[in-house]
Amino acid sequence: MKSGYLSSPRYRDHLTGYGHPERPDRLDAIDRMMLKNGLIERVTPVSPRLIDLDVLSKVHDLRFLNDLISLRPSSDFIYLDPDTPISSESLATARWAAGGICQAVDDIFSGAIQNAFCAIRPPGHHAGISSATGFCLINHVAVAARYAQEKFRLKRIAILDWDVHHGNGTQEIFYEDPSVFYFSVHQYPFYPGTGASEDIGEGEGEGATLNVPLSRGSGDREYLNVFENILVHKMALFKPDLIILSAGFDAHQMDPLAQMEISTEGFGKLTRIVKQMAGAYCDGKLVSVLEGGYHLTALGESVATHMQVLLE
């Protein structure tokens, strides 16, 4: 199994200030565990690239993007909301991240790799059509989905989101779109307050959104039950041409920002289920994108476990 790995020093250029949980150290922790477990030698590098604004405008409002560009601080930080600071290179960092994920899509469809993990930052799944919030500036998985649809003429894409927080931005972008199936399992009630089970899409997209909110304290057993007894059956009906995974690791039992109890091994089991679905419906085509995960040791170990399964 050839697995791609997207990583770059550029993804450290988004600075958030002392004490912010979404910081460059997250990627350092991942790199350390990739090296410790001998995974760097086994993966195929994916090259980052700067995404064009016209590609981003397929997902985000162009005025919103221009506003982000105009906000570029020359020094210090500007806060888009109480949780989301930007520094001088933040938007460029997000554009290099989105472009790298699209490169991973290209590499998969060229046959160079079968799946990929993208160790990028800032995260993206809270970014909406005209909003940057919750640490997120650009919705990377949404950009990659639209890019793949247009370039490779895909009819059905599944975006699966196991981050502890609901991906309200991703849901908003595809809420009326039947060609993109959005699934989220998340702690509820919790930030950002969205993701109720009755939110299933609207118009032509009704039924193409599946939210499974779980109460605090849920762990491996509850998550595996959702994947094995709910998601698997939905995916059998949808049969995607590509799976994109919003892989947040902040539902880990050690994470400081949430109250869930997934173990490192639990993330490996969830990865195996997603990989099996990709094998069944889209020849293994799977792009996994880092979202949350704020306990550095737990994040590094969880990503290493995730990567080991992708390489099997």
Helices and strands as residue ranges (DSSP letters): E 3-6, G 9-12, H 25-36, E 44-46, H 53-56, H 62-70, E 78-81, E 84-86, H 90-110, E 115-118, H 140-152, E 157-161, H 168-174, E 180-187, G 203-205, E 209-214, H 220-226, I 227-231, H 232-238, E 242-247, H 264-281, E 286-290, H 296-311
